[in-house]
Amino acid sequence: MAGHSKWKNIQHRKSRQDAIRGRLFTKLSKEIFVAARLGGGDPQNNPRLRMAIAKARAANMPNENIERTIKKALGELEGVTYEEITYEGYGPGGVAVMVNVLTDNRNRTASDMRYAFAKFGGNLGETGCVSYLFDKKGLLVIDKASTDADEDTVMMEALEAGASDFKTEDDAYHIITEPEDFERVKEALEAKGFTFSTAEVTMIPQTTVTLTGEDAARMLKLLDYLEEHDDVQNVYTNFDMDEVEMEKLSES
């Protein structure tokens, strides 16, 4: 979990491009489209769509945009069809990387992914080459500053709600759930008054690879490139940095 936590902090500081409204809305719309296409347009019966809509509303996406995207997915309006693909490979220093994309042009995206990995000292691999190093889990992050409850209280509430694990990471509490328990645990904790800085089903690395120096710098450039790509929805990695490298990044 340590690596995941640190990368989330790095990602937050380096998310200049994701802050651009148009790009963010495009990513959110794609996720809504695929969720509705696969599971139907009723969010009450489609957990993935419900989560996608919640993210869109948190980003202040207009309801009309959300509704239009769902109608396109259901074939009620004409629109582009997206394909969901996960690319796997290795970054500098052997770091495992999984890239989840939604694309309307598989060949273009595959070419872009090969280019990105090669440019920054990695290589694109075969399906399954690194996915075994990750576990699919629900992740709820509560910033310590957002609650008056102490660590023991938060932990007990989380475990009683059905969480499978609890970690204290820097200035936040990390609550881990099985994917099928995510919604139930989230709703139970929300009913107790807790709010989350992160609430998602994600891929958590079983172990991490710590990079320093040039390898760390190249890895960050690869992650920046991937995060800024229009087709990329999520990037998962077991990349970690030591405290010295973290300080250098914070000052840059």
N, C-alpha and C positions, 0 to 999 in steps of 0.2 A: 504493500500500500504506500510505502514511503515514496517510491518513484512516481506513482500516480499523482500523489499529492503535490510533489514539487513541480512536476510537469504542468499540472493545472495552474499553479501559481505563475510559472514562466509564460504559459500560454495566455494568461490574462494580461500580463504586461506587454506581450508582443502581438496582441490581436488588433492592431490598427486597422487592417483591411476588413476584418469581420465586423468592425463598428460601422462600416459603410452600409447604410440602410438598404440600398438596392441589392447588394450582394447577399446580405443576410436574408432578405425576403425571398430571394431566389432559392436559397438553400432550404428555407422553411417550407416554401411552396412545393418543392420537389418531394420532401418528406411527407407532406400531407397527401400529395397526389398518389404516391406509391402505397401509403397506408390505406387510403380509401379504395384504391384499385384492388388490393389484395384482400382486404377484410370488410369491405362495404362502407357505405357513407354514414352509418349511424355510430357516433362516437361512444354511445352507451354500450354498444355490443362489439366495439373495436378498440381495445386498449391502446394499440399503437397509434391509431388516429386520435384518440383522446389525448395522448401525451404530446403528439405533434401539434395539435390545436392549442394546448396549454402553452407550449413553447412559443408559438406564433403570437398568441395574445400577450405573453410576457414581453415580447419584442415590439408590442404595439402595432402589429399587423392589423389593418382594417378587416372587420368581419366580412365585408363584401369580397375581399381578396380570398379569404378562406373558403367562403361558400362557392365562389367561382372555380377555385381549384378542385374542390370536391366534385362539382358538376362535370368538369372536364374528365376527371378520373372515372366517373360513372358513365361517360359517353353521352351526357346530356348536352355538352358543348364540345366543339371541335378544339383540339389542342395537341401538343406534342406528347408522345408516349415515352416514358423513361424506363430504363432497365437498371436494376440494382445489381452491382458487381462488387466483390471484395477482392482487392489485390493484396498479395503478401510478399514480403521481401526482407532484405537486411540493409540496415543503414551502416554508417561508419562504426568500426569496432564490433561488428556483429550484432548490433541492436536489432531486435525483432520489430517489424513494422507491419501493421494491418491498415489498409485504406479502404473505407467504405464509400462508394460513389453511386450517384444516380446520373445516368447519361442517356442522351438521345443519339449518341454516335459511339458505339463500342470501340471501333478502330481508332478514332481520334483520341479517346481517353486512354486506351492501352498504350499508344505511342507516347502520350504525355507522361504517363507513369514510368515507362522505361527510361525516358529522358531524365526525369527528375531523380530517380534512384542513381543512375549512372553519373549524372552531373555532380552529385554531392557525395560521392565515394561509397555508394551502396550498390545493390543489384536486386532486380525484381526476381522473385522466385515462383515456384509452382504453387498451386492451390494446396493448402494444408501444411506448407513448409514451416510456418510459425504459429498457426492458430492454436496448436496444442499447448503452447506456452501461456495461454490466456484462459481465464474463466469468465463466462458470461454471468454478470451479477447486477443486481440493482444497487445503486449508490445514492445515498442521501447525505448531503453535507450541511451541517448546521454551524454557522460561524459563531464562535464563542461570544462575540460582541452583540449578537442578536437575541441572546437569551439570558435570563437571570439564573437559570437552573445550573447547578454545579455538575461536574462530570459524572458522579455516581447517579444523580437523578436522571440525567439524559440517558445514561447507559441502561438503567432499569426500565425506563419508559420504552426505549427502543427494543429491548429484549422481550418485554411483555407484549409489545405490538407484533412480535414475530420475526424480528431481525435475526440473522444468523451470525453476525459478527459486529464488533464495535471497536473503533480505533480512535485515539486522540492524536491528531496530526497538527503540529504547530498551533495555529490559532483557530482550529476548527475540529468538530467531531465528525467522524466518518462512520456512517451506519450502512452495513452491508446486508443485502437480502438476496434470497433466491429470486430469479426473474419472475416466477409466478406469484411471489408474495409481495412484490414491489408496491403495487397499487394499494393493497390492504394496509401495509405498514405506513406508507406515506399518508394515507387518509387518517389513520389512527393517531399519528403524531401531529398532523395538522389540527385535529380535533382537540389536542392538548395545548395548542397555541404555538407550536414550533413552526418556524419558516426555514426554507432551504435556499442556500446559494447555488446548489447543484442538486438536481433530482432527475436521474436518468438510469436506464438500463445500459450498461456499458461492458467493455471487456477489460478486466483487471489482470495485470501480469502476475504470474506465480512467483517469479523472481525478477530482479532488475539487473541491468548492466550499467555500471558507472563509467562515464566518459570524462576525460579531462582534455585541456589544450585544444589542439586543432580538430581532433575527432569530435569533441563537444561542440565546437563552433560550426563544423560542417553539418552535424546532426540538427542543430537549431535551424540552419539555413534550409535543410531538406524539409523540416517540419513547417517552416514558414511558407515554403513554396507550395506544399501540399494543402495547407490550411487556406491559402489564398486562391486555390484552383476552383473554378466555378462548379465543377462536377463533384468535388469532394464534400461529403457530408460529415464524416468522422475519421479521425486518425487515432489509432491505438498503438502504443509502443511500450517497451519495457526499459526505456531510456531513463537514466538517473544521472545526477550531477552531485559532486561533493560540495561541501559548504564554501570552499574557496572559489570554485567556479560560479556558484550561485551569487557570491558577493561581487565578482567581476561583472556578471550579467546585470545585477541590480544597479551598478554604477555606470553601465554603458548607455 
